[in-house]
Amino acid sequence: MKHQDNCVTDSSEEIQKFRDKCIRALARREHSKAELLQKARDFALSDEVAHEIVEDLSARGWQSDERFTENFLRAKTKNGDGAAKIRLALQRRQVSAEIIEEQLREVDWNEVLTEIYRRKYGEQPIKTPQEKAKRIRFLLSRGFSYEEIRKVCK
């Protein structure tokens, strides 16, 4: 449904189609405002009209960056991702820094790190410096800080 000529019409038909698409998307899962605005590119709508529609959905409680962040954070921590990796992913989705930091403070990162470490390595002791370095690199790639990792990799 992309418009080839990039003309902005803001027709009531396009407005309704975009609004319906947003509602269907929100019925499936939470989306950030930026994700919904990204979907507006498929429609011949001005940025102003797209923002108005998304703001209306937010005002009605159908869209919430807080709920999106909470759900995203829950899924990513369950997957074993650390704060740095999750923060970056949320920033890419243009969630406000205040919401991100507020939600990240709610998580016990030592518990998440211990769980991912136990899942990956079990009770196997570290036998060589190379093995320790490998484990540290793995956990760093998951978004944990070196200080957090040091407590687990003894």
C-alpha positions as CSV (number, residue, x, y, z in Angstrom):
1,M,0.0,0.0,0.0
2,K,3.0,2.3,-0.4
3,H,2.4,5.4,-2.3
4,Q,4.9,5.8,-5.2
5,D,4.6,9.6,-5.6
6,N,5.1,10.3,-1.8
7,C,2.1,12.7,-1.9
8,V,0.5,13.5,1.4
9,T,-3.3,13.5,1.1
10,D,-4.5,13.1,4.8
11,S,-7.7,11.7,3.3
12,S,-10.2,10.4,5.8
13,E,-9.9,6.9,4.2
14,E,-6.1,6.9,4.8
15,I,-6.6,8.2,8.4
16,Q,-9.0,5.4,9.2
17,K,-6.8,2.8,7.6
18,F,-3.8,3.9,9.6
19,R,-5.8,4.1,12.8
20,D,-7.2,0.6,12.2
21,K,-3.7,-0.7,11.5
22,C,-2.4,0.7,14.8
23,I,-5.3,-0.8,16.7
24,R,-4.7,-4.2,15.2
25,A,-1.0,-4.0,15.9
26,L,-1.7,-3.0,19.6
27,A,-4.1,-5.9,19.9
28,R,-1.3,-8.3,19.1
29,R,1.3,-6.8,21.3
30,E,2.5,-3.5,22.9
31,H,4.2,-1.0,20.6
32,S,6.2,2.1,21.3
33,K,4.9,5.4,19.8
34,A,7.9,5.4,17.4
35,E,7.0,1.9,16.2
36,L,3.5,3.0,15.4
37,L,4.7,6.2,13.7
38,Q,7.0,4.0,11.6
39,K,3.9,2.2,10.3
40,A,2.6,5.6,9.1
41,R,5.1,5.6,6.3
42,D,2.8,3.1,4.4
43,F,0.1,5.7,4.3
44,A,-0.3,9.1,2.6
45,L,-0.4,11.0,5.9
46,S,1.4,14.0,7.1
47,D,3.6,13.5,10.1
48,E,1.3,15.8,12.1
49,V,-1.8,13.7,11.4
50,A,0.1,10.5,12.2
51,H,1.3,12.0,15.5
52,E,-2.3,13.1,16.3
53,I,-3.6,9.6,15.8
54,V,-0.9,8.0,17.9
55,E,-1.3,10.6,20.6
56,D,-5.1,9.9,20.6
57,L,-4.4,6.1,21.0
58,S,-2.1,6.9,23.9
59,A,-4.6,9.3,25.6
60,R,-7.2,6.5,25.4
61,G,-4.8,4.2,27.1
62,W,-4.5,1.9,24.1
63,Q,-0.8,2.7,23.6
64,S,1.7,3.2,26.4
65,D,5.4,3.5,26.2
66,E,5.6,2.5,29.9
67,R,3.7,-0.8,29.2
68,F,5.7,-1.4,26.1
69,T,8.9,-0.9,28.0
70,E,7.7,-3.1,30.9
71,N,6.8,-6.0,28.5
72,F,10.0,-5.6,26.4
73,L,12.1,-5.6,29.5
74,R,10.4,-8.7,30.9
75,A,10.9,-10.6,27.7
76,K,14.5,-9.5,27.3
77,T,15.6,-10.3,30.9
78,K,13.9,-13.7,30.6
79,N,16.1,-14.2,27.5
80,G,19.1,-13.3,29.5
81,D,19.9,-9.9,28.2
82,G,21.6,-7.3,30.5
83,A,20.8,-3.6,31.1
84,A,23.2,-2.1,28.5
85,K,21.8,-4.3,25.7
86,I,18.2,-3.6,26.7
87,R,18.8,0.1,27.1
88,L,20.2,0.4,23.6
89,A,17.3,-1.6,22.1
90,L,14.8,0.7,23.8
91,Q,16.7,3.8,22.7
92,R,16.5,2.6,19.1
93,R,12.7,2.3,19.6
94,Q,12.8,6.0,20.8
95,V,11.5,5.3,24.3
96,S,12.2,8.2,26.6
97,A,15.3,7.9,28.8
98,E,13.2,8.6,31.9
99,I,11.0,5.6,31.2
100,I,13.9,3.4,30.4
101,E,15.9,4.2,33.5
102,E,12.8,3.9,35.7
103,Q,12.1,0.4,34.4
104,L,15.7,-0.7,34.5
105,R,15.9,0.2,38.2
106,E,13.2,-2.3,39.0
107,V,15.2,-5.3,37.9
108,D,17.6,-7.3,40.1
109,W,20.4,-7.6,37.5
110,N,22.5,-9.9,39.7
111,E,19.6,-12.4,39.7
112,V,19.3,-12.1,35.9
113,L,23.1,-12.5,35.5
114,T,23.3,-15.5,37.9
115,E,20.4,-17.2,36.1
116,I,21.9,-16.8,32.6
117,Y,25.3,-17.9,33.9
118,R,23.8,-21.0,35.5
119,R,21.8,-21.9,32.4
120,K,24.9,-21.6,30.2
121,Y,27.6,-23.1,32.4
122,G,25.8,-24.9,35.2
123,E,28.2,-25.7,38.1
124,Q,31.2,-26.2,35.9
125,P,34.2,-24.5,37.5
126,I,36.5,-22.2,35.5
127,K,39.7,-24.2,34.7
128,T,41.8,-21.8,32.6
129,P,42.3,-18.1,32.1
130,Q,41.1,-18.5,28.5
131,E,37.9,-20.1,29.7
132,K,37.3,-17.3,32.1
133,A,37.9,-14.7,29.4
134,K,35.5,-16.6,27.1
135,R,32.8,-16.5,29.7
136,I,33.4,-12.8,30.4
137,R,33.2,-12.0,26.7
138,F,29.9,-13.9,26.5
139,L,28.3,-12.0,29.4
140,L,29.6,-8.7,28.1
141,S,28.0,-9.4,24.8
142,R,24.7,-10.0,26.6
143,G,24.8,-6.5,28.0
144,F,26.1,-7.0,31.5
145,S,28.8,-4.7,33.1
146,Y,32.2,-6.0,33.9
147,E,31.6,-5.2,37.6
148,E,28.5,-7.4,37.6
149,I,30.3,-10.2,35.8
150,R,33.3,-10.2,38.1
151,K,31.0,-11.2,41.0
152,V,29.8,-14.3,39.1
153,C,33.1,-15.3,37.3
154,K,35.3,-16.1,40.2
